[in-house]
């Protein structure tokens, strides 16, 4: 009977590992997705906003600052990322502020409260503690997380026999800079 238990455990672990492999597939993006992209070409730009339309030749993004929607050709996109998790910085600030106030009020309660009259130094100290813990909470909290998305580029035409040969191109790299691409076609 112990061999059957081990076999079932191995089967469950195998199924979990195969499921994990399938879960790593590239996520697709669609309208309404928060994206961050960097493009090169005639108008090099860095853009963060909401994807409103995607077709075979371009992506249309409305910037987060409320500007006009911009259509970016797919062949000009150097890097495209989608938001996986929103920023929790403001939540961290509020939690830190609350902890700081609780510490200040706790210290005042332990020292007997303000029965004999609170002076301005106690209030100033409570404010400084609350602001410093709010700052620490904002620094500790996680920011927005991004995941890379592969950009599918459209081939403009099929290669003919006259185009066979060696082509050399300069290609923009993901982390900045330019790379050299050699393509041999037969």
C-alpha angles and dihedrals in degrees: 000000000000090000090057090052091051091048091052091047091050090048092051091048091048092049090049093051092048089049089051090053091051091047091061093069116129111272117233122227128217141171112313094033117130106235140179119204141174122202138185131197129077092343111031109198146162113218135182119185148092122311109234102172138010126188134162095277107033149012121228116212130182107213118237091237089068097252128144119298113264126210111213119194112237093231090059095053111107098175132011124185134174127212112256099176130012122239117274095193096111091048089052091051092052093046091048091049091051092048090050093051091046090052092049093048091045091053091048091049092050091050092053101273122254097307091126092046130279118250125208093257091067092051092045091050091050090051093049092048091049093048094046093049089046089054091048090049091052092049094047097046117093121257127220113304122218133199125203118245123201112238114221110217123205119234107229097211144352118266116256128204090259091061096058114120141067122324125190120198139171109233126193112239126225097244094041133278130072131279132202118240123197116192123184115194127186 
